[in-house]
Amino acid sequence: MKNQLLLFITLFNFTILFSQTTISGIVTDAKENPIAGANVYLEGTYDGASTDESGKFNFETTETGTQTLVVSMLSYDSHYEIGDITYFKDIKISLLESINALTGVTLTAGTFEAGDNSKVSVLKPLDIVTTAGAVGDFVAALQTLPGTTSVNEDGRLFVRGGEAGETQVFIDGLRVFQPFNATANNIPTRGRFSPFLFKGITFSTGGYSAEYGQALSSVLLLNTTDVPVQEKTDISIMSVGGGLGHTKIWGDQSLSINTSYINLAPYEALIPSNQGVRWNSPYESLAGEAVFRSKGDKSMFKMYTGFNYANLDIEQEDINFEDFIQFKLKNNNLYFNSSYKYFFENDWSLTSGAAVSWDTNAIGLQEDNIDTKETASHIKVKAKKIFSSRFNLNFGSEFFITNYDETFNTPDGFVFESNYEDKLWAGFAETDIFLSNQFAMKLGMRGEYSSLLEDFTISPRVSLAYKPGDKGQFSLAYGDFYQNPLTEVVKFGQAVDSEKTSHYILNYQYVGDGKTFRAETYYKDYDNLIKYDTELPQFDSTFENSGSGYAAGLDIFWRDNKSIKSLDYWVSYSYLNTERDYRNFEERATPNFAPKHNLSIVTKYWVEKLRSQVGLSYSYGSGRPYDNPNTPEFLAEKTKAFNNVSFNWAYLIDQQKILYFSVNNVLGFNNINNYQYANTPNMDGVFDRQTIRPAADSFFFVGFFWTISNDGKSNQLDNL
């Protein structure tokens, strides 16, 4: 009996030994370098081993049939081999480096980001407030970045040889149809938004995402704050008005309200008479914004609304008239949008939103009256699927409706009406592909159809990025972009097509050690631009898409906040070479808004003993082209260069009170933006001219800001 039991145990052990399978192989990275310490095991079992110094592994198992072999290692994507157990012998496995969202490659060609959480930020949100000369205006602060042009009598964004109308603004992904305050000629406008309600900004100077369209040059994306940090009340008293803001939080919901009143009577009294402006009624505006947020476990709902009322009555000098020309304006603007985002369990997310805008103008030009009304809306739905850290897909559809009516009246009873309605549908799809931490690409496509133009367009977009080291990377982008002609053209009802441009961008960016360096070269090819045969677009003009042009240049940006203690500064330089044949141009030429050279230097220095931040900004723009009818050449002469030095000083009275002092054009440069020539020559056959200077080139501003927080611990020192 004892011998039989011994024989049974021996046979049993022999059977187990005989049925074991050896699993072996080698694990390497993508460059075939061995990986030591990787875990290799059969899923659902305790059978496994770790790789040695040469990347090899070897272990035995009694499992049979189809199994899953798992290979895992920190900083690499897990690898799975599925097959019959007998196949896992002397196999070679190559692991892919996992994508690191913090240090990996990013797609940055043509894009500047301003946000506290963005690793590629070139500005912070508070830079909008503390940059000398900006005085809290988004656009004024962005004009210190390369790619923008100093057109100081306008105030809007002119980007890389494009007109101001070629840039579109979005809030939480939804279009803002009238993003700037209404104003008169040669008086710069400002954006309608308070920077304190937004968590970040993305400013794309070209090559932007397929999600956005109807912009030939650039898009400005503003994102409202998701969750406010604390309840607080902001009070501001300024030399030209005041403001009041409040944030209330209850549970996962919050509401922020911001209002302001501006009256430029104190400033306008200081405007030099040689600027050719007389003020019958000072510029006056009343504005307000509100953001409501509701955060769920897997969702975020936002509502944003803004309103603005503006009124002015001025008289401006005109060389063709003996007396000044009176211009009156009353503008009312109301904008509303809402967005909802939901995150599903399987890495899907769905975002939907809608926006609507009402904008009216009552304009008086001498004895004539012009009344305009624009109602516009935007509906958008998009979905995103994250398949892995290496691949995600973003796609959606949107619909725009625009209704515009204009009525022109004269004292003798003449009435002329112009209007249009456009329904524009767009669909887009885009994917981000990360092949490694060093290489990524974005592939996109956008299609649009306009009922007004009866025109369908397809826009491909491609971006590539390569990161050869820890702190620097190269990016490349290409894209086609279409935009409907502006209201001044389509309101007359003639058949026209979309205008088009193609962008080619090469970028290098270095970020590290408190320093940011960007160098970007680009080329833009314009086609199908609108031309007309009258001085200005009017009802009897002939419109056609026969215009063309190009823009090429180099943008350089450098920021450093570490090399010198308490000093933060950045330098921007842009070189622009552009020509167009469009509008009523006689031939291809450089337009008036496109100087060849632009330079900005911004400095901010914290003085601890004085509890103050002192800022100094310098802006330079080379001479801008203008047309002299006394010479045969077209747009061949140039104004003198533009120069502006602005200064600001912010004194921290205590943790909740700031005294702010700012002077724009502190050195009083006598800038010239253009010349106006008489319509007819004088007795000597010469066309007389007058100099046109911006009517708001220099100003002085004083403000007091007081933040009252519920916990009494609001720290404005961090803001400075």
Buried (B, 14 or more C-beta within 10 A) or exposed (E): EEEEEEEEEEEEEEEEEEEEBEBBBBBBBEEEEBBEEBBBBBEEEEBBBBBBEEBBBBBEBEBEEEBEBBBBBEEBBEBEBEEEBEEBEEBEBBBBBBBEEEEBBBBBBBBBBBBEEBEBBBBBBBBBBBBBBBBBBBBBBBBBBBBBBBBBBBBBBBBBBBBBBBBBBBBBBBBBBBBBBBBBEBBBBBBBBBBBBBBBBBBBBBBBBBBBBBBBBBBBBBBBBEEBEEBBBBBBEBBBBBBBBBBBBEEEEBBBBBBBBBBBEBBBEEBEEEBBBBBEEBBBBBBBBBBBBBBEEEEBBBBBBBBBBBBBBBBBBBBEEEEBBBBBBBBBBBBBBBBBBBBEEEEEBBBBBBBBBBBBBBBBEBEEBBBBBBBBBBBBBBBBBBEEEBBBBBBBBBBBBBBBBBBBBEEEEEEEEBBBEBEBBBBBBBBBBBBBBBBBBBBBBBBBBBEBBEBEBEBEBBBBBBBEEEBBBBBBBBBBBBBBBBBBBBBBEBEBBBBBBBBBBBBBBBBEEEBBBBBBBBBBBBBBBBBBEEEEBEEEBEBBBEBBBBBBBBBBBBBBBEEEEEEBBBBBBBBBBBBBBBBEBEEBBBBBBBBBBBBBBBBBBBEEEEBBBBBBBBBBBBBBBBBBEEEEEBBEBBBEBBBBBBBBBBBBEEBBBBBBBBBBBBEEBBBBBBBBBBEEEEEEEEBBBEBBBBBBBBBBBBBBBBBBBEEEEBEBEEBB
